[in-house]
Amino acid sequence: MSYKNRANFKPLSEFIKRVNIKNKDGKVSELKGINIDKFFMPSVANVVGTDLTRYKVVKPQQFACNRMHVGRDYRLPIAVSRFDKNIIVSPAYDVFEIKDTNKLNPEYLMMWFSRSEFDRNCWFYTDTDVRGKLGWDSFCEIELPIPSIKKQQEIVKEYNTVVHRIKLNEQLNQKLEETAQALYKHWFVDFEFPNEEGKPYKTSGGKMVYNEELNKEIPEGWADGTLENLYKFQYGLGNKNPNNNGKYPIYGAGGVIGGYNKFNSENAPVIGHMGAYCGKVVFAFGKHFVTYNGVICVAKSDDLKWFSYITLLSKDLMSNTRGSSQPFVSYDMLYEIQVVLPKGLIAIKFDSITKKLFDIINRNISENKLLEGFKDLLLSKMTKVEVEKEQTN
């Protein structure tokens, strides 16, 4: 049955209205943009000397969207304000609100906007505009199912439970990686690794010697080297994203950008090769495919996997890229970066400790993949809520 034949589907025009409140008094200074993944983010625009009184005010629970490039991006950047204060957005954005929140829950509506089918519908309507713009009237013609407000609240609650769990896992993973980095700094930058008596090496009088290559003192017996001692680097494959929704995640410069049925790396860091994410380092668990926009890092020792990875992170590669108009990371740049090479088993000991942290991170990532699938399932079921109710009557 088509959407048009479903009695529970109503056009957006019945439930929303445009608002156009300008920041005339200049009291609101927090400027936001809208990410293509449908959330407000700090604006990247340079507003120095800009008259912010022309910008539009968005109040809590109001929506903002950018209809300009839907035909190009295949998605409508749209978000609901979950802030507890007013924000401002570009004058080019549309701001709207729900007429009666007793009939339509803002979070339920935002769930509908998050569906891939919604974006495809928006894209379909852009066929009438040569610039790929989605007209406001066309946007308002888009229909959605409106169950009872109680049912909407139930759906939102179930969805948010999944979203919050994903966010908690992401936050935990960030803390775990920060813990590994802090331990690395304590042992291999401050040189307070445990000595034979289990006491901090440097503050317990451990002997330090000056190293000319590193231009600093390091523990006696330790050596200088470069990233070439830890990794073999190679560029990824192809000159475009080979996404075919395959089972292996595709990594570009900034992270996962699709799925492919082939892989060219496994359990290894990926470095952004060029562009905005040039020099960004992410650890790709499991089998994965790296495009030409990424650099594959092959560890030379499995026993030093996490020591090598945290060493790589510590070098802040995003601040050491080359090129002006198009920054990039090259082999020779990576192989020139100096590192300290510990003596004995201290780096292996570090690996054995941090491995436990990264095992948890990997489990959380796997759980989030399952939760993302469940989240998509909940979104897809939104069209069936009232249909099922009608069938039981």
PLY file of the C-alpha trace (Angstrom):
ply
format ascii 1.0
element vertex 393
property float x
property float y
property float z
element edge 392
property int vertex1
property int vertex2
end_header
0.00 0.00 0.00
1.43 3.43 -0.88
1.88 6.19 1.64
-0.85 8.22 -0.06
-3.46 5.57 0.77
-2.71 5.42 4.43
-5.20 7.42 6.43
-2.80 7.93 9.32
-0.29 9.77 7.11
-0.59 13.55 7.30
1.36 16.34 5.55
3.86 18.33 7.59
1.95 21.51 6.77
-0.77 20.48 9.25
1.66 20.41 12.16
4.47 22.92 11.63
4.80 26.64 11.03
7.72 28.83 10.06
9.11 31.31 12.54
11.39 34.19 11.69
12.78 35.84 14.80
15.90 37.88 14.12
18.61 38.45 16.71
17.87 42.19 16.57
19.17 43.09 20.00
22.29 40.94 19.54
21.75 39.20 22.87
22.24 35.70 21.46
25.87 35.01 20.52
26.01 31.20 20.27
26.08 30.52 16.53
25.41 26.99 15.31
25.52 25.18 12.00
23.77 21.93 11.09
25.75 18.78 10.46
24.68 16.57 7.57
24.10 13.88 10.22
21.30 16.08 11.59
22.57 17.75 14.75
23.59 21.28 15.68
27.33 21.90 15.79
29.57 24.92 16.42
29.60 27.04 13.28
32.78 26.93 11.20
32.01 30.33 9.65
34.33 33.24 10.38
32.01 35.74 12.06
34.65 38.32 13.00
33.10 41.66 12.08
29.82 39.98 11.10
26.52 41.60 12.05
24.89 38.86 14.13
21.66 40.85 14.44
20.69 39.50 10.98
20.88 35.89 12.17
17.82 33.84 13.08
17.01 32.81 16.64
16.19 29.17 17.40
14.43 28.52 20.68
14.46 25.19 22.58
12.41 22.51 20.78
12.36 24.51 17.54
13.84 23.14 14.32
16.24 24.57 11.76
17.11 23.23 8.32
19.17 24.08 5.26
17.23 23.28 2.08
19.85 24.57 -0.34
21.85 21.49 -1.41
19.61 18.47 -0.90
19.90 17.49 -4.57
23.69 17.47 -4.30
24.10 15.88 -0.86
21.09 13.51 -0.97
20.32 14.53 2.60
18.48 17.35 4.31
20.53 18.92 7.12
17.91 19.41 9.81
18.00 19.43 13.61
15.86 20.10 16.66
17.25 22.33 19.39
17.82 20.38 22.60
19.63 23.30 24.20
18.20 24.98 27.29
18.78 28.44 25.82
18.36 30.24 22.53
20.91 29.86 19.75
21.30 31.59 16.38
21.71 30.14 12.89
22.44 31.45 9.41
19.83 33.78 7.86
19.72 31.28 4.96
18.28 28.56 7.21
14.59 27.94 7.82
13.40 27.87 11.42
10.09 26.26 12.28
8.18 24.86 15.22
5.37 22.42 15.93
1.98 24.13 16.23
0.65 21.83 18.96
3.05 19.55 20.84
0.03 17.70 22.28
-0.50 16.31 18.79
3.09 15.90 17.58
6.11 15.27 19.78
9.25 17.18 18.60
11.49 14.17 19.29
9.15 11.89 17.34
9.30 14.29 14.40
13.09 14.38 14.61
13.10 10.58 14.51
11.12 10.74 11.27
13.61 13.24 9.84
16.42 10.80 10.70
15.08 8.07 8.43
16.96 7.40 5.19
13.56 7.12 3.45
12.81 10.70 4.48
16.02 11.92 2.82
15.19 9.99 -0.34
11.76 11.61 -0.36
13.34 15.07 0.02
15.75 14.33 -2.80
12.84 13.27 -5.03
11.19 16.66 -4.53
14.35 18.52 -5.62
13.81 17.39 -9.23
11.83 20.58 -9.81
14.79 22.83 -8.93
17.89 22.93 -11.16
20.07 23.94 -8.18
19.01 20.96 -6.11
17.12 23.10 -3.62
14.16 21.64 -1.74
11.27 24.10 -1.89
9.52 24.97 1.37
6.12 24.09 -0.05
7.49 20.73 -1.25
8.96 20.10 2.18
5.58 20.78 3.77
3.89 18.32 1.39
5.95 15.42 2.79
3.72 13.11 4.82
4.35 11.11 7.97
2.29 8.82 10.22
0.85 10.48 13.31
-0.13 7.94 15.99
-1.52 9.03 19.35
0.75 11.27 21.41
1.06 8.46 23.98
2.30 6.08 21.29
4.72 8.73 20.02
6.17 9.08 23.52
6.60 5.31 23.81
8.43 5.16 20.47
10.68 8.08 21.44
11.50 6.51 24.81
12.49 3.19 23.23
14.60 4.95 20.59
16.34 7.23 23.11
17.24 4.23 25.29
19.25 2.85 22.37
20.76 6.24 21.47
21.86 6.88 25.06
23.50 3.46 25.28
25.46 4.15 22.12
26.56 7.51 23.48
27.61 5.98 26.82
29.74 3.41 25.01
31.38 6.15 22.94
32.10 8.20 26.05
33.53 5.15 27.84
35.76 4.36 24.87
37.08 7.90 24.85
37.91 7.67 28.57
39.62 4.30 28.12
41.80 5.60 25.28
42.63 8.72 27.31
43.68 6.42 30.17
46.02 4.54 27.83
47.48 7.83 26.59
47.97 9.11 30.14
49.83 5.92 31.10
51.99 6.25 27.98
52.90 9.83 28.91
53.71 8.77 32.48
55.99 5.95 31.35
57.53 7.13 28.08
57.47 10.94 28.26
57.86 11.60 31.99
59.88 8.36 32.34
58.09 7.33 35.52
57.67 3.69 34.48
58.07 1.20 37.35
61.68 0.24 38.08
62.76 -3.19 39.35
61.38 -2.28 42.77
58.07 -1.09 41.32
58.88 2.58 42.03
58.71 5.48 39.50
62.01 5.36 37.59
62.97 9.02 37.26
61.85 10.32 40.67
63.47 7.31 42.32
66.88 8.31 40.99
66.95 6.29 37.76
69.95 7.27 35.64
69.22 9.60 32.73
71.56 10.32 29.78
71.41 13.03 27.13
70.42 11.90 23.63
71.55 14.22 20.82
69.03 12.99 18.24
66.05 13.52 20.56
67.64 16.59 22.17
66.64 15.50 25.66
67.55 13.15 28.47
66.23 9.59 28.32
66.71 6.60 30.64
70.07 4.92 30.41
70.05 2.10 27.86
67.12 3.50 25.90
67.61 4.53 22.25
66.28 6.92 19.66
64.53 5.82 16.50
61.75 6.81 14.10
58.28 5.55 13.31
59.97 3.27 10.77
61.12 1.17 13.74
57.47 0.57 14.65
55.51 0.57 11.39
55.55 -0.08 7.70
53.30 2.47 6.00
51.42 2.07 2.73
48.68 4.00 0.97
45.22 2.51 0.64
43.78 1.43 -2.71
41.71 3.07 -5.43
40.91 6.70 -6.08
37.25 6.64 -5.02
34.96 5.15 -2.41
34.13 1.55 -3.50
31.10 1.38 -1.22
28.78 -1.50 -2.14
27.36 -2.00 1.39
29.70 -4.95 1.90
30.49 -6.45 5.30
33.95 -4.88 5.69
33.99 -1.21 6.77
35.67 1.25 4.42
38.04 3.77 5.98
38.82 7.08 4.30
40.67 10.02 5.83
38.20 10.64 8.66
36.84 7.21 9.53
34.23 4.78 8.20
32.59 5.87 4.92
30.81 2.70 3.79
31.15 -1.05 3.40
32.95 -3.24 0.84
33.17 -6.97 0.14
36.98 -6.95 0.19
39.55 -5.94 2.81
43.17 -4.83 2.64
44.03 -4.36 6.33
43.19 -5.87 9.71
43.40 -4.60 13.30
45.58 -1.62 12.49
45.64 2.19 12.68
44.59 4.26 9.68
46.03 7.74 9.09
44.17 10.36 7.06
46.21 10.89 3.90
44.91 14.23 2.62
42.19 16.83 3.01
40.42 18.10 6.12
41.17 14.92 8.12
44.78 14.71 7.00
46.86 13.28 9.84
43.90 12.02 11.86
44.64 8.61 13.41
41.95 6.01 14.15
42.37 2.37 15.11
40.37 0.10 12.81
39.39 -3.12 14.57
38.89 -6.28 12.55
39.15 -6.63 8.79
38.60 -3.44 6.83
39.30 -1.70 3.52
41.39 1.49 3.35
40.96 3.82 0.37
43.70 5.98 -1.15
42.57 8.71 1.25
44.04 6.70 4.12
47.46 5.35 5.09
47.62 1.75 6.30
49.89 1.20 9.31
51.37 -2.30 9.56
52.92 -2.88 13.00
56.33 -4.57 12.92
55.71 -6.31 16.24
52.44 -7.80 17.49
53.82 -7.57 21.02
54.05 -3.77 20.67
50.70 -3.14 18.95
49.33 -0.71 21.53
52.67 0.88 22.39
53.11 1.63 18.68
49.57 2.95 18.32
49.77 5.32 21.30
53.20 6.46 20.11
51.57 7.34 16.80
48.79 9.26 18.56
51.31 11.17 20.66
52.90 12.71 17.55
49.88 14.92 16.72
50.17 14.25 13.00
47.37 16.69 12.13
49.69 19.53 13.18
52.62 18.19 11.17
51.14 17.74 7.71
52.68 19.12 4.53
51.28 21.20 1.71
49.37 24.47 1.85
46.40 24.37 -0.54
45.96 20.59 -0.07
47.62 19.25 3.11
48.82 15.67 2.97
50.73 12.99 4.87
53.58 11.27 3.04
55.78 8.23 3.71
58.95 10.28 4.09
57.25 12.56 6.63
56.13 9.58 8.72
59.48 7.81 8.53
61.29 10.96 9.70
59.29 11.37 12.93
61.52 10.55 15.89
60.51 8.30 18.77
62.08 6.95 21.93
62.70 3.19 22.01
62.54 1.66 25.51
65.01 -0.94 26.73
63.97 -4.42 27.79
60.39 -5.51 28.35
58.90 -2.22 29.55
57.04 -1.54 26.25
55.70 -5.11 26.20
54.51 -4.66 29.77
52.72 -1.49 28.69
51.06 -3.46 25.88
49.81 -6.17 28.23
48.17 -3.53 30.47
46.60 -1.43 27.72
45.41 -4.49 25.77
42.72 -4.97 28.42
41.51 -1.42 27.83
41.37 -1.83 24.06
39.59 -5.18 24.38
36.79 -3.32 26.17
36.83 -0.61 23.49
36.49 -3.26 20.79
33.56 -4.91 22.59
31.81 -1.56 22.93
32.31 -0.83 19.22
30.82 -4.24 18.36
27.88 -3.58 20.67
27.30 -0.18 19.08
27.15 -1.76 15.62
24.33 -3.98 16.85
22.61 -1.04 18.54
22.86 1.05 15.35
21.10 -1.77 13.51
18.38 -1.85 16.16
18.05 1.93 15.98
17.54 1.73 12.20
14.96 -1.01 12.75
13.00 1.22 15.13
13.04 4.03 12.55
11.86 1.70 9.79
8.97 0.46 11.96
7.54 3.97 12.36
5.46 3.54 9.19
3.82 0.39 10.55
2.56 1.61 13.92
-0.86 2.84 12.82
-1.19 0.25 10.06
-1.00 -2.54 12.62
-3.56 -0.74 14.77
-5.96 -0.45 11.83
-5.65 -4.16 11.04
-6.75 -5.12 14.57
-9.94 -3.04 14.40
0 1
1 2
2 3
3 4
4 5
5 6
6 7
7 8
8 9
9 10
10 11
11 12
12 13
13 14
14 15
15 16
16 17
17 18
18 19
19 20
20 21
21 22
22 23
23 24
24 25
25 26
26 27
27 28
28 29
29 30
30 31
31 32
32 33
33 34
34 35
35 36
36 37
37 38
38 39
39 40
40 41
41 42
42 43
43 44
44 45
45 46
46 47
47 48
48 49
49 50
50 51
51 52
52 53
53 54
54 55
55 56
56 57
57 58
58 59
59 60
60 61
61 62
62 63
63 64
64 65
65 66
66 67
67 68
68 69
69 70
70 71
71 72
72 73
73 74
74 75
75 76
76 77
77 78
78 79
79 80
80 81
81 82
82 83
83 84
84 85
85 86
86 87
87 88
88 89
89 90
90 91
91 92
92 93
93 94
94 95
95 96
96 97
97 98
98 99
99 100
100 101
101 102
102 103
103 104
104 105
105 106
106 107
107 108
108 109
109 110
110 111
111 112
112 113
113 114
114 115
115 116
116 117
117 118
118 119
119 120
120 121
121 122
122 123
123 124
124 125
125 126
126 127
127 128
128 129
129 130
130 131
131 132
132 133
133 134
134 135
135 136
136 137
137 138
138 139
139 140
140 141
141 142
142 143
143 144
144 145
145 146
146 147
147 148
148 149
149 150
150 151
151 152
152 153
153 154
154 155
155 156
156 157
157 158
158 159
159 160
160 161
161 162
162 163
163 164
164 165
165 166
166 167
167 168
168 169
169 170
170 171
171 172
172 173
173 174
174 175
175 176
176 177
177 178
178 179
179 180
180 181
181 182
182 183
183 184
184 185
185 186
186 187
187 188
188 189
189 190
190 191
191 192
192 193
193 194
194 195
195 196
196 197
197 198
198 199
199 200
200 201
201 202
202 203
203 204
204 205
205 206
206 207
207 208
208 209
209 210
210 211
211 212
212 213
213 214
214 215
215 216
216 217
217 218
218 219
219 220
220 221
221 222
222 223
223 224
224 225
225 226
226 227
227 228
228 229
229 230
230 231
231 232
232 233
233 234
234 235
235 236
236 237
237 238
238 239
239 240
240 241
241 242
242 243
243 244
244 245
245 246
246 247
247 248
248 249
249 250
250 251
251 252
252 253
253 254
254 255
255 256
256 257
257 258
258 259
259 260
260 261
261 262
262 263
263 264
264 265
265 266
266 267
267 268
268 269
269 270
270 271
271 272
272 273
273 274
274 275
275 276
276 277
277 278
278 279
279 280
280 281
281 282
282 283
283 284
284 285
285 286
286 287
287 288
288 289
289 290
290 291
291 292
292 293
293 294
294 295
295 296
296 297
297 298
298 299
299 300
300 301
301 302
302 303
303 304
304 305
305 306
306 307
307 308
308 309
309 310
310 311
311 312
312 313
313 314
314 315
315 316
316 317
317 318
318 319
319 320
320 321
321 322
322 323
323 324
324 325
325 326
326 327
327 328
328 329
329 330
330 331
331 332
332 333
333 334
334 335
335 336
336 337
337 338
338 339
339 340
340 341
341 342
342 343
343 344
344 345
345 346
346 347
347 348
348 349
349 350
350 351
351 352
352 353
353 354
354 355
355 356
356 357
357 358
358 359
359 360
360 361
361 362
362 363
363 364
364 365
365 366
366 367
367 368
368 369
369 370
370 371
371 372
372 373
373 374
374 375
375 376
376 377
377 378
378 379
379 380
380 381
381 382
382 383
383 384
384 385
385 386
386 387
387 388
388 389
389 390
390 391
391 392
